[in-house]
Amino acid sequence: MRDYILHESQTRAAYGLVGLIKRRIENWRARKDLRTLLRFSDYQLRDVGLTRAGLRALLQRPADCDLMWELDRQNVAADTEAMREMASAPAESTSPKARHFGKTALEKC
């Protein structure tokens, strides 16, 4: 939430009404691009790191919401979650000896 408030204050304070109009135009263009992405196949969307559900969720945001910032925020959250999963997963040894005995290198120590 703190990042969102900081982002909003930086983009709104400097430009006032002009900034609001500028943001609306940028969001209109971004929404147009997101609608174009919805035409891609699921394979193509996965290839660029997007999901159809994620795109639809972005399109349902309010008109004055910065969609590109929201997309970046979602990507950072997904990357953080993936790093947590990798860190919590046990390290497995791929050596034939370790597979033969059914234990990982960490369990042997």
N, C-alpha and C positions, 0 to 999 in steps of 0.2 A: 504494500500500500504506500509505503514511504517513497518508493521509486516512482510510482504513478503520480503522486502529488508533486514531487520535484519536477518530473517531466512536464506536467500540466502548467506549473508556475513558470517554467522557463519558456514555454511556447506561447502562453497567453499574455504574460505581462509585457513583453517587449513590443507586441504589435497591436494589442487591443482588438478593435473591430476588424481591421485589415487582416490580422492573424486568424480570426475566426472564419472570415470568408476564404482565406487562403487554405485553411485546414479543410473546410467543406469541399473545396474544389479538389484538393489532393485526395480526400477520402472518396469522392465520387469516382476519380480515376482508379483508385485502389480497388474499390468495389467492382468496377468494370473489369479490371484485371483478374480479380478473384472469381468472378462469374465465368470468365474465359477459362480459368483453370478447372472449373467444374466440368468442362467438356472433356478433359483428359481422362484416360483410363486409370483404373486403380493402380495398375503397375507403374504408370508414368508418375502419378502423384507420390507413390511410395519412393520412387527413385529420387525425387527431389525433396523428400522428407516431409511430405504433407499427407493429410488424410481428408477424405471427402467430408467427414463429420466436423473436422477442425475448420475447414473452409466455410461450411454452413454456419457454424457457431460464430465465426468472425463476421459473416454477413448479417447476422442478427443483432450485432452490437448497435448502439445508438449512432446516429449520423455524425455527431461531433467527436466520436471516439477515434483516436489515432490507430487505424487498423494495422499499419506496419509496425508500430511499437508493440501492439498487442501480439502480433505474430512472432516478433522477436522474443517477447517475454515468454510466450508458450514454448518456443524452441529452447530457451535457456532452462526452463523448468523441466522439460523432457530430458535434456542433456544431464542435468543435475540428478534426476531420478535414475538414469542409466548408469551414471558413475557410482551412485549408492549401491545399486544392484551388483555391479562388478566388484565393488569393494567388499560386499558381504558374502559373495559367492566364494566357496573354498577353492583354493588353487589345486589343480589336478596335475599330476605328473603323467606324461605320455610315454614314459620309459616302459619297455616290454616287461621288465622285472617287476615294476610296481603294479602293472596290470595283472600279471600272473598271480601275485599274492593278494590282489583285490584291495590294496591299500594305496593311498596317495602318499607322496613324499612327506607331507606334513604329519600324517598319522604315524609314520614310522619313527619320527623323532621323539 
